[in-house]
Structure formats: structure tokens, C-alpha cells
Amino acid sequence: MTKIPTALNTAPSPQLLTLIRRFEGLYRLRKDGLIYPYRCPAGVPTQGYGHVVPSMDVPPISREAAEAQLVADVAARIPTVLQVSPKLTGRRLDAIVSFVFNCGLGRYKASTLRKRINAGDWAGAAMELRKHVWGGGRKLPGLVVRREVEAQMILKG
């Protein structure tokens, strides 16, 4: 396994955070200003910007806490993505971190998408990204749009 320097590429780019905010959304923000847990389309208990929580019984959090959790969650995924796809940089890295944030590292590691990424087959990787549009047993229009944005980031480099 390739050793990734810990200080390198661990801070999320502003563009990556904006991308994830756009597609994850900030749901169940109530009039009291707090954010309550919800079930994502796949049925997983979630809070803030796609942060998986152990149950629907977790206490509500502030917008500031949701932002801090988002940055921490994304920052934690960057080195794990680089461990399995060490040559990713820039927009391509952002696209795959967005994918892993949404689908999980296990799904990425086992995917043809990763094989195409690691081979530098950008057109093939874009094609593979467009296949990952299902959640909770149905094709989700939001995932179709998200995958197209990620695919374009892969193609443009």
C-alpha cells in the first residue's frame, strides 16, 4: 500500500465542501434553529450534511456543529481515498471524495470505477460514475445530477 503523507491533501477544498453541501443538503432545520436527525433515501439515520448517526434518537445540533461535522467527515475521507487511488489530485480527487462521502469507501474499493480511476481511464471512470444513481431500491434524480457533475469533474481533470 502506498504511504500518503498526512499533511498532504487532507484539508477539503472549498469547491468540494460546496459540492457536498449542494447534494447532501441540510435537512430538518427547524424554527428553533436546530437540526434534527432524518432518514436519508436509503433509510439510514442521518443528520446535518449527510453525517450518519447511530439512531434517530440523537439530540439536535446547531448549524455550526453541522458545518464542523461536514469538514471533519470530508477531511477524514481524503486520506482513505488517496490510499486506494494515490494518483488523484484536484477536481478528480474532489469528485471521488464526493462519491465516497455518498456511497462509502467499501463500495468504491470494490468498484470498476476505482479500477478505471487507477488506470487513468477517465472516460471509463465517468461512465462508471453515471451507473451509481440508485438509493433505497430506486433511481434517484438527485443522484443522477450528482453523478453527472462528478463525471464532468473527472473528465475535465
Contacts in CASP RR format, 6 or more apart in sequence:
PFRMAT RR
TARGET T0000
AUTHOR 0000-0000-0000
METHOD contacts of the structure
MODEL  1
MTKIPTALNTAPSPQLLTLIRRFEGLYRLRKDGLIYPYRCPAGVPTQGYG
HVVPSMDVPPISREAAEAQLVADVAARIPTVLQVSPKLTGRRLDAIVSFV
FNCGLGRYKASTLRKRINAGDWAGAAMELRKHVWGGGRKLPGLVVRREVE
AQMILKG
1 83 0 8 1.000
2 82 0 8 1.000
2 83 0 8 1.000
2 86 0 8 1.000
4 79 0 8 1.000
4 82 0 8 1.000
4 83 0 8 1.000
4 86 0 8 1.000
6 79 0 8 1.000
9 78 0 8 1.000
9 79 0 8 1.000
9 82 0 8 1.000
9 89 0 8 1.000
9 93 0 8 1.000
10 75 0 8 1.000
10 78 0 8 1.000
10 79 0 8 1.000
11 75 0 8 1.000
11 78 0 8 1.000
12 71 0 8 1.000
12 74 0 8 1.000
12 75 0 8 1.000
12 78 0 8 1.000
12 97 0 8 1.000
13 90 0 8 1.000
13 94 0 8 1.000
15 91 0 8 1.000
15 94 0 8 1.000
16 74 0 8 1.000
16 94 0 8 1.000
16 97 0 8 1.000
16 98 0 8 1.000
17 70 0 8 1.000
17 71 0 8 1.000
17 74 0 8 1.000
19 94 0 8 1.000
19 98 0 8 1.000
19 149 0 8 1.000
20 49 0 8 1.000
20 70 0 8 1.000
20 74 0 8 1.000
20 98 0 8 1.000
20 101 0 8 1.000
21 49 0 8 1.000
21 70 0 8 1.000
23 98 0 8 1.000
23 102 0 8 1.000
23 142 0 8 1.000
23 145 0 8 1.000
23 146 0 8 1.000
23 149 0 8 1.000
24 48 0 8 1.000
24 49 0 8 1.000
24 50 0 8 1.000
24 70 0 8 1.000
24 101 0 8 1.000
24 102 0 8 1.000
25 48 0 8 1.000
25 49 0 8 1.000
25 50 0 8 1.000
26 35 0 8 1.000
26 48 0 8 1.000
26 49 0 8 1.000
26 63 0 8 1.000
26 66 0 8 1.000
27 35 0 8 1.000
27 38 0 8 1.000
27 46 0 8 1.000
27 48 0 8 1.000
28 35 0 8 1.000
28 36 0 8 1.000
28 37 0 8 1.000
28 38 0 8 1.000
28 47 0 8 1.000
28 48 0 8 1.000
29 35 0 8 1.000
29 63 0 8 1.000
30 36 0 8 1.000
30 60 0 8 1.000
32 60 0 8 1.000
33 62 0 8 1.000
33 63 0 8 1.000
34 60 0 8 1.000
34 61 0 8 1.000
34 62 0 8 1.000
35 47 0 8 1.000
35 48 0 8 1.000
35 60 0 8 1.000
35 61 0 8 1.000
35 62 0 8 1.000
35 63 0 8 1.000
35 65 0 8 1.000
35 66 0 8 1.000
36 47 0 8 1.000
36 60 0 8 1.000
37 45 0 8 1.000
37 46 0 8 1.000
37 47 0 8 1.000
37 53 0 8 1.000
37 55 0 8 1.000
37 56 0 8 1.000
37 57 0 8 1.000
37 58 0 8 1.000
37 60 0 8 1.000
38 45 0 8 1.000
38 46 0 8 1.000
38 47 0 8 1.000
38 56 0 8 1.000
39 45 0 8 1.000
39 46 0 8 1.000
39 56 0 8 1.000
40 46 0 8 1.000
40 50 0 8 1.000
41 135 0 8 1.000
41 136 0 8 1.000
41 138 0 8 1.000
41 140 0 8 1.000
42 135 0 8 1.000
42 136 0 8 1.000
43 136 0 8 1.000
44 52 0 8 1.000
45 52 0 8 1.000
45 53 0 8 1.000
45 54 0 8 1.000
45 55 0 8 1.000
45 56 0 8 1.000
45 58 0 8 1.000
46 52 0 8 1.000
46 53 0 8 1.000
47 53 0 8 1.000
47 58 0 8 1.000
47 61 0 8 1.000
47 66 0 8 1.000
48 61 0 8 1.000
48 66 0 8 1.000
48 69 0 8 1.000
48 70 0 8 1.000
49 66 0 8 1.000
49 67 0 8 1.000
49 69 0 8 1.000
49 70 0 8 1.000
49 73 0 8 1.000
50 70 0 8 1.000
50 73 0 8 1.000
50 101 0 8 1.000
51 66 0 8 1.000
51 69 0 8 1.000
51 70 0 8 1.000
51 73 0 8 1.000
61 69 0 8 1.000
73 101 0 8 1.000
74 97 0 8 1.000
74 101 0 8 1.000
77 97 0 8 1.000
77 100 0 8 1.000
77 101 0 8 1.000
77 105 0 8 1.000
78 93 0 8 1.000
78 97 0 8 1.000
80 100 0 8 1.000
80 105 0 8 1.000
81 88 0 8 1.000
81 93 0 8 1.000
81 96 0 8 1.000
81 97 0 8 1.000
81 100 0 8 1.000
81 105 0 8 1.000
81 108 0 8 1.000
82 88 0 8 1.000
82 93 0 8 1.000
84 105 0 8 1.000
84 108 0 8 1.000
84 109 0 8 1.000
84 114 0 8 1.000
84 118 0 8 1.000
85 96 0 8 1.000
85 114 0 8 1.000
85 117 0 8 1.000
85 118 0 8 1.000
87 118 0 8 1.000
87 120 0 8 1.000
88 96 0 8 1.000
88 117 0 8 1.000
90 157 0 8 1.000
91 153 0 8 1.000
91 154 0 8 1.000
91 156 0 8 1.000
91 157 0 8 1.000
92 117 0 8 1.000
92 122 0 8 1.000
92 153 0 8 1.000
92 154 0 8 1.000
92 157 0 8 1.000
94 153 0 8 1.000
95 129 0 8 1.000
95 149 0 8 1.000
95 150 0 8 1.000
95 151 0 8 1.000
95 153 0 8 1.000
95 154 0 8 1.000
96 108 0 8 1.000
96 117 0 8 1.000
96 150 0 8 1.000
96 154 0 8 1.000
98 146 0 8 1.000
98 150 0 8 1.000
99 108 0 8 1.000
99 113 0 8 1.000
99 129 0 8 1.000
99 132 0 8 1.000
99 150 0 8 1.000
100 108 0 8 1.000
102 143 0 8 1.000
102 146 0 8 1.000
103 132 0 8 1.000
107 132 0 8 1.000
108 114 0 8 1.000
111 128 0 8 1.000
112 128 0 8 1.000
113 125 0 8 1.000
113 128 0 8 1.000
113 129 0 8 1.000
113 132 0 8 1.000
116 122 0 8 1.000
116 124 0 8 1.000
116 125 0 8 1.000
116 127 0 8 1.000
116 128 0 8 1.000
117 125 0 8 1.000
117 154 0 8 1.000
122 154 0 8 1.000
122 155 0 8 1.000
122 157 0 8 1.000
123 155 0 8 1.000
125 151 0 8 1.000
125 154 0 8 1.000
126 151 0 8 1.000
126 152 0 8 1.000
126 154 0 8 1.000
126 155 0 8 1.000
127 151 0 8 1.000
129 147 0 8 1.000
129 150 0 8 1.000
129 151 0 8 1.000
129 154 0 8 1.000
130 144 0 8 1.000
130 147 0 8 1.000
130 148 0 8 1.000
130 151 0 8 1.000
131 147 0 8 1.000
132 143 0 8 1.000
132 147 0 8 1.000
133 139 0 8 1.000
133 140 0 8 1.000
133 143 0 8 1.000
133 144 0 8 1.000
133 147 0 8 1.000
134 140 0 8 1.000
134 143 0 8 1.000
135 143 0 8 1.000
END
